[in-house]
Amino acid sequence: MKTYPSIGRKIRGRKTKIHRLHLFDKLDGSNLRFEWSRAQGWTRFGTRRQVIDERHTMFGGAMALFESTLAEPIARVAVDQGWDALTAYAEFWGPGSLAGRHDPAAAKHLTLFDIAPHRRGFVGPARFLELFGQLDAPLVPAYLGEHDWTEALVERVRDGALPGVSLEGVVGKGGEGHKVVMAKAKTQAWIDAVLARYGAQEGQRLVAS
């Protein structure tokens, strides 16, 4: 399964000159991936780094949740677009989720944030909005508009001054296919919450991830 790339504060991409990005609210949860093919349908799912199944203690219920919410609309788009296979990426989160840690008793949601058709790179942000923007919240993240990615913008996010940010921050994306670029910025409120809950040593590790 295609592993989702790590995203830094600086724009990440292949020799990019793109500096204006589409911004999305960054939900605080765990990055899960789901694999589909035209021949077999939805076949595998996993965390960012490993394939798991329904027996997993924390994420085992994610496949059933995915099948009841996102599986059908994504597959329908895939068939319409003529894709033979894809990996879908969704944030798994709920009340009490913080820095990828979850309350096992709380209800969970899945929010689709990226699609990678086989051998086509990632669906770009403008195309993602065209294909999936009609889905109701929380099935897709809140779209915060198109902005120049500057230090001033990063500071606005950190200060909590950008409208529409839930808590953690934003992800910015530009381009299309194998030329998609990404960057992220986090709020000071989220950083403070992580440090308060997990302590300085563990909190700093989580903040830096």
Number of C-alpha atoms within 10 A of each C-alpha: 16 17 14 18 9 11 17 14 15 15 22 21 18 10 8 13 9 18 15 16 22 22 25 23 22 22 26 23 24 20 20 26 27 23 21 23 18 14 8 9 13 20 10 15 25 23 18 17 13 11 13 15 14 14 9 11 9 12 19 15 14 21 23 11 15 21 12 10 16 18 18 14 13 18 19 10 13 20 13 9 11 10 17 14 20 25 23 23 25 25 24 25 23 20 14 15 18 22 21 14 14 19 14 13 9 12 10 19 19 26 23 24 22 19 22 20 22 16 12 14 16 24 21 21 25 16 13 16 15 9 16 17 16 10 15 10 12 12 20 23 21 21 18 17 11 15 13 14 22 13 12 10 15 21 16 16 22 20 13 20 12 16 10 15 20 15 20 25 26 27 23 28 26 25 21 17 15 15 19 19 26 25 21 23 23 23 22 17 14 20 20 12 16 21 17 11 12 15 11 12 9 12 18 14 12 16 14 8 9
